[in-house]
Amino acid sequence: MNYRYTGPVSGLHLPDGGGELVLITGNDYTLPDSGDVQRLQALGFLTPQPAPEKPQKGKTDV
């Protein structure tokens, strides 16, 4: 799921050997559903964002 982070610079351990991610305020991140993500969301540091729209094939903006 996509989230926008607003909070102090923080490290987030990703499950399943995904390493660690540094969260910086104002940036958007695609994060797995985990206890750490749920906790940051409950604290108000992560706000769900809509998935980015994929451009349709064959259509161009003019």
C-alpha positions in Angstrom: 0.0 0.0 0.0 1.2 3.6 -0.6 1.7 6.0 2.3 2.9 9.5 2.8 5.2 9.9 5.8 5.0 12.9 8.0 7.2 12.7 11.1 10.8 12.7 12.3 13.4 10.9 10.3 13.0 7.3 11.2 14.2 3.8 10.2 11.7 1.1 9.4 12.7 -2.6 9.4 11.0 -4.3 6.5 9.9 -7.9 7.1 11.2 -11.0 5.2 14.7 -9.8 4.9 13.7 -6.6 3.1 16.3 -4.6 5.0 15.7 -1.2 6.5 14.2 1.9 5.0 14.8 5.5 6.2 11.6 7.4 6.3 11.8 11.1 5.5 8.9 13.5 6.1 6.9 14.5 3.0 7.9 11.4 0.9 5.7 8.7 -0.4 6.5 5.0 0.2 5.1 1.6 -0.8 5.1 -0.4 2.3 3.9 -3.9 3.3 1.3 -4.6 5.9 3.2 -5.1 9.1 3.0 -4.3 12.8 5.5 -1.4 12.4 3.6 0.1 9.6 0.3 -0.2 11.5 1.9 1.5 14.5 3.3 4.4 12.5 -0.2 4.8 10.9 -1.9 4.8 14.3 0.6 7.5 15.5 -0.4 9.6 12.5 3.0 9.5 10.8 1.7 7.4 7.8 -1.2 8.5 5.7 -2.6 6.2 3.1 -2.3 7.5 -0.5 -4.1 6.4 -3.6 -2.1 4.2 -5.9 -0.5 6.1 -8.7 -2.5 5.9 -11.9 -1.0 3.8 -14.7 -1.1 5.5 -18.2 -3.3 3.7 -20.6 -1.6 2.1 -23.6 -2.1 3.9 -26.9 -3.3 7.2 -25.3 -1.1 10.3 -25.2 -1.7 13.7 -23.7 -1.5 16.6 -26.2 
